[in-house]
Amino acid sequence: MSEERIWTAALVIIGDEILSGRTQDKNVSQIALWLNLQGIRLAEVRVVPDVQDAIVEAVNTLRARNDYLFTTGGIGPTHDDITVDAIAAALGVPVVIHPKARSVLEGYYATRGGLTEMRLRMARVPEGADLIENRMSGAPGIRHGRIFIMAGVPHITAMMLDALSGTLEGGKPLLSDTLGCWVPESEVADILSATEKAHAACQIGSYPFFREGRVGANFVIRSTDRQALDICVAALADALAGAGKETVAGGI
Amino acid sequence: MSEERIWTAALVIIGDEILSGRTQDKNVSQIALWLNLQGIRLAEVRVVPDVQDAIVEAVNTLRARNDYLFTTGGIGPTHDDITVDAIAAALGVPVVIHPKARSVLEGYYATRGGLTEMRLRMARVPEGADLIENRMSGAPGIRHGRIFIMAGVPHITAMMLDALSGTLEGGKPLLSDTLGCWVPESEVADILSATEKAHAACQIGSYPFFREGRVGANFVIRSTDRQALDICVAALADALAGAGKETVAGGI
C-alpha cells in the first residue's frame, strides 16, 4: 500500500498595505477554501513587502517545496506594482508583453481613454506565461507553469479562482466535521488527545471561544477518508458524552 | 549624517485553522497597527501549520533578521498546542513550568474545577522566559528576550499587546496620509511615480477600488518625517489637480 499523495500549494501575499495594517487580508481564507475543493492543501503563507528581493526569496523557496505557488497583489499599472518583474527575476526569464493581454486591454480601454503606456504595464508577463481570465477589469491574472499570479483585490481574485476551477490536478479534498461543546477545552484536553491517537487517519483541532458569557470550544475533525472521519466524530461525541459533556453536531 | 535606524518585527501565525480557511486571521492587522505605534515596522509574516519543524524554521529564520519576533496561536492546553515546545526547540532550551504562571493558573482555576495536569500545560515556557499578562483567561503570554508568544484568539492577543505597550524600544513611527480620487489608477500612474521619485523620504502606495458603480483609488503616502510627508501630500494633490483630478483629503 502506497501512502496517499498530498498535493500542496503555498501563497505569497505581496503588499505593504497588509503589513502596515491598513488593509485586512481576505485572500488567505478564500484561496484556502477554494484549494481544498480542488484537492490541494494550502501548506504555508508568507506576507512580504513590495520589495523585489523579498518576493524573489519567498517565491523561490516556496515553489521548490510545493506543487503549486499562488501570489496575490502588485499586478496593477502603478509604480508600486512590481510582482511581474520580481517573479520573472525569480524564474530567470525576461518580462514580455503578452499579445492576448494587450488585445484584451485595448478592447477594455477603447471606450475608457485608450491604452496608455502605463496601462500597457498590465499586459507584461514573465516570458512563457498564459493568462487567467478576469471579466471584471480587463487586467488578467497570469499562469506560469505551476505559478499563479493573482490580483490583490479579493473579488477580482475570486473571479480568477473561478476561471481556474477544475483545471489543477489535485488529490482527495480534506473533509471536516465539527462538534461544538459548552466546555472549557482544558477540561476535555485528554479526551481529544486520546481520540486523535486512536484514529490515525484523522486530525482533531480545538478552537475555544467565549460567547454569551460562557466558554466553549469547537472541535474540528479532519480527514481525507469519509468513513474514518465519521467513525472518529462518533467516537469523540461518545467519549465526551461519557464525561457528561453534550456536543452539538456542526459546531456552535 | 547617519541613516535613521528602522526597527522591525516579524510575525509567525501558527495554526491549521488559518491555512484551512476555517478561521479569518485578524491578528496581522492589529499587531501591525500596534507595532507602528511603538515605532516598529512589521516587515514580514508567515502562516505555518501546527508542525514543529515548520515553526522552528520560521522562528529561526525570522528572528535572525528582525529586531523582534511575535507568534500567535497554539498556547492553549490541548494536544494541538505545540508552540511552546517548538520555540524551546528553536532556541535550544528546555521547557519548564514557570512558577508565577502556575500560581496565576491555580488562582484562576480554584473556583473552576482545579488545576489539572492538562491545564498546567499552560504554565509551560521555554526556560528563561517572562510572562505577558492576560487578564482574560489566566493563561499568560510569554516573552523570551526579543520573542513574544501571544494567544491566537484576537481579543486575548489585544490584551497582551496592551500589557506590552511602551515596553519595547523602537524608532519613529511610520506616519501616513491618504488622498482619495475618483479616477482609475492607470490614468494617473505616471503622476504617482514622478511624485514619489521627487520625494525621497516618502513612499506612495496606490489602492484601487470599485464602489457605487465607479472606479477610484486611495493613494497612501508614508514617511517617518512629518514635514516631508506634508510636502509630498501637497505636491501630489497639486499634480493631480493640474491633471483635472480632484482629491479627497483622508481618502474615500
Interface residues (C-beta under 8 A of the other chain):
Chain A: I13 D16 E17 I18 L19 S20 G21 R22 T23 Q24 D25 K26 V28 S29 Q30 I31 A32 L33 N36 R41 L42 A43 E44 V45 R46 V47 V48 P49 D50 A54 G76 P77 T78 H79 D80 R112 G113 T116 E117 M118 R119 R121 M122 M136 S137 V153 L174 S176 P184 E185 S186 E187 A189 D190 L192 S193 E196 Q203 I204 G205 S206 Y207 P208 F209 F210 V220 R222
Chain B: I13 D16 E17 I18 L19 S20 G21 R22 T23 Q24 D25 K26 V28 S29 Q30 I31 A32 L33 N36 R41 L42 A43 E44 V45 R46 V47 V48 P49 D50 A54 G76 P77 T78 H79 D80 R112 G113 T116 E117 M118 R119 R121 M122 M136 S137 V153 L174 S176 P184 E185 S186 E187 A189 D190 L192 S193 E196 Q203 I204 G205 S206 Y207 P208 F209 F210 V220 R222
